[in-house]
Amino acid sequence: MKLTKKGHACVRIEKDGQTLVIDPGAFSEEDAAVGADAILVTHEHFDHFNEERLRTALDANPAAQIWTLRSVSHHISAAFPGRVNTIGEGDSFNAAGFDIEVHGQLHAVIHPDIPRITNVGYLLDGALFHPGDALTVPAGRRVDTLMLPVHAPWNKFAEILDYVRAVGPRRAIDIHDALLSDVAHTVYGRMLGPEGPGTEGAEHLRLIPGESLTL
C-alpha cells in the first residue's frame, strides 16, 4: 500500500487502484479527500472532521462512502442517504479493498473540566493503525505501522513514547502535528530517534504533507 501524508492528522492510503482517506479535517488540504473511494473519520473535532471536505469528496465520487461514529454521521447522513455508515468499537468492515477493524471508545482527556467525546481508531489490513485523538492500543493485534499523534492539547512526550512502546510497531509515523514549528520537529525527531530514551525498536518517521511512503 502507498501512504501519503496530508495535513495534520489526515492520511491518504492507496492499494490495488483504490483510495482510502482518514480524517480530512480543517488543517488538511481542501482537496485532501477528493478521489477517495472510502473516508474514515475518527471523531467530531474540527481538525479531523470537516463537513465541507467530506461533501466535496462525496460530490466528486458518487460511489464514495464514509464510515464514522454516530456523533459525526448525524451531521451528514441526511445529505448523502445510504452513503454514511455508522460504526463503533468492535466493528469490522471492508472499504476500498481494505479490511478494517474499529478500536477504542473515547477521546483522550484534555482537561477534567472538558467532557470527553467519543473517538475510535482504525486498523487497516491488520497492519496500519490510526488512533485518532487517543492512545488506544489495539488489543491482541500486532501493528506494523502506527500513525503517531505527536502533539495535541491532550498529550505530553512521555505519554507518546510510552504509547509507541506499548503498541510495539515496526515504524511510527507522525500525525497530529499542525501546531508544531520546524524547531519542534527537530526536538521530537531526536527524542524519538536513536539519541532518545528508546522506542524499543520502532523506526520513527516524519512525512511532510504530500510526501508518500510505500508500506
C-alpha positions in Angstrom: 0.0 0.0 0.0 1.0 3.6 -0.6 0.7 6.1 2.3 0.6 9.8 1.6 0.7 12.3 4.5 -1.9 15.1 4.1 -2.2 18.0 6.5 -2.2 17.4 10.3 -4.0 14.1 11.1 -5.1 13.2 7.6 -3.5 10.4 5.6 -4.3 9.0 2.2 -3.8 5.3 1.6 -3.8 3.6 -1.9 -3.9 -0.1 -2.7 -4.9 -2.0 -5.9 -6.3 1.0 -7.6 -8.5 2.2 -4.7 -8.0 5.0 -2.3 -9.0 5.5 1.4 -8.6 8.7 3.4 -8.7 9.1 7.1 -9.6 12.4 9.0 -9.7 15.1 6.3 -10.1 17.9 8.8 -9.8 21.7 8.7 -6.0 21.6 8.8 -5.7 19.3 5.8 -5.7 20.4 2.2 -9.2 21.4 0.8 -9.0 18.5 -1.7 -7.5 16.0 0.7 -10.3 13.6 0.3 -11.1 14.2 -3.4 -10.8 11.0 -5.4 -11.3 8.8 -2.3 -13.4 5.6 -2.6 -13.8 5.5 1.2 -13.4 8.0 4.0 -12.9 7.2 7.7 -13.4 9.8 10.4 -12.3 9.1 14.0 -14.3 11.8 15.8 -16.1 15.1 15.6 -13.3 17.7 16.4 -12.9 20.2 13.5 -9.2 19.2 12.8 -10.4 15.7 12.0 -14.0 16.3 10.7 -14.7 19.0 8.2 -18.1 18.7 6.6 -17.2 20.8 3.5 -14.2 18.5 2.7 -16.5 15.4 3.1 -19.2 17.0 0.9 -16.6 17.9 -1.8 -15.2 14.3 -1.8 -18.7 12.7 -2.0 -19.8 15.0 -4.8 -16.6 14.2 -6.7 -17.2 10.5 -6.5 -20.8 9.3 -6.4 -19.7 5.9 -5.2 -17.6 7.1 -2.3 -18.8 6.3 1.2 -18.0 7.4 4.7 -17.5 5.3 7.9 -17.6 7.1 11.2 -19.1 7.5 14.7 -22.7 8.5 15.3 -21.5 11.8 16.6 -20.3 12.6 13.1 -22.7 10.7 10.9 -25.8 12.5 12.1 -24.3 15.7 10.7 -24.1 14.5 7.1 -26.2 11.3 6.7 -29.3 13.3 5.6 -27.4 14.9 2.7 -26.0 11.6 1.5 -28.5 8.9 2.2 -27.1 5.4 2.1 -23.5 6.6 1.9 -22.7 7.3 5.5 -22.0 4.2 7.7 -22.1 4.4 11.5 -19.6 2.2 13.3 -18.2 1.7 16.8 -15.7 -0.3 18.8 -15.5 -3.9 17.9 -16.9 -3.5 14.4 -15.1 -4.7 11.3 -15.9 -4.0 7.7 -14.3 -3.7 4.2 -13.9 -0.4 2.5 -11.9 0.4 -0.7 -10.4 -3.1 -0.6 -9.1 -2.7 3.0 -10.1 -5.0 5.9 -10.8 -2.6 8.8 -11.2 -3.1 12.5 -12.5 -0.4 14.9 -10.7 0.0 18.2 -11.3 2.4 21.1 -14.2 4.4 22.5 -13.2 7.7 24.0 -11.1 10.8 23.2 -8.1 11.3 25.4 -8.6 13.6 28.4 -7.9 17.2 27.5 -8.8 18.6 31.0 -11.2 17.2 33.7 -13.5 20.2 33.1 -13.9 19.4 29.4 -16.4 16.5 28.8 -14.9 13.6 26.9 -16.3 12.7 23.5 -16.3 9.5 21.5 -13.3 8.6 19.4 -12.3 5.4 17.5 -9.1 4.2 15.8 -8.9 2.2 12.6 -6.7 -0.8 12.0 -6.2 -1.4 8.2 -5.4 -4.9 6.9 -4.1 -5.8 10.4 -1.0 -3.6 9.7 -1.6 0.1 9.9 -3.3 1.8 12.9 -4.6 5.4 13.1 -5.8 6.1 16.6 -7.4 9.5 16.1 -7.2 11.5 19.3 -6.4 8.7 21.8 -3.6 6.5 22.8 -5.5 3.3 22.1 -3.6 0.0 21.9 -5.3 -2.5 19.6 -5.8 -5.5 21.9 -4.3 -8.7 20.6 -3.1 -7.1 17.3 0.5 -6.7 16.0 0.8 -3.3 14.4 3.4 -2.8 11.7 2.8 1.0 11.1 1.5 3.3 13.8 0.2 6.8 12.9 1.6 8.6 16.0 -0.2 11.8 17.3 2.9 13.6 18.4 1.4 16.9 19.6 -2.0 17.9 21.0 -3.6 19.8 24.0 -4.2 16.3 25.5 -0.7 14.8 25.4 2.9 15.1 26.5 6.1 13.5 25.2 6.4 10.8 28.0 2.9 9.5 27.0 3.8 9.4 23.3 7.0 7.5 23.9 5.2 5.0 26.2 2.5 4.6 23.6 5.0 3.6 20.9 6.5 1.1 23.3 3.0 -0.3 24.3 1.9 -0.8 20.7 5.3 -2.1 19.6 5.1 -1.2 15.9 7.9 -1.6 13.3 7.6 2.0 12.4 5.8 5.1 13.9 4.9 8.0 11.5 4.0 11.4 12.9 0.5 12.8 12.6 -1.4 15.5 14.5 1.5 17.9 14.1 0.0 21.0 12.5 0.6 23.1 15.7 4.3 22.3 15.7 7.1 24.6 14.4 10.1 23.3 12.4 12.1 23.6 15.6 9.7 21.3 17.4 10.1 18.6 14.7 13.8 18.6 15.3 13.3 18.0 19.0 10.7 15.3 18.5 12.8 13.6 15.9 15.8 13.5 18.3 13.7 12.2 21.3 12.0 9.5 19.2 15.2 8.6 17.3 18.5 6.9 18.3 19.5 9.7 20.6 16.4 9.5 22.7 15.4 7.2 25.5 14.4 4.4 23.1 11.3 3.3 21.2 12.2 -0.4 21.7 13.0 -1.0 18.0 10.3 1.2 16.3 11.6 3.3 13.5 10.4 6.9 13.8 9.5 8.8 10.6 8.0 12.2 9.7 6.4 12.9 6.3 5.7 16.4 5.2 2.3 17.0 3.6 2.3 15.5 0.1 5.2 13.1 0.8 4.5 9.4 0.3 5.8 6.1 1.6 5.3 2.6 0.3 4.5 0.2 3.2 
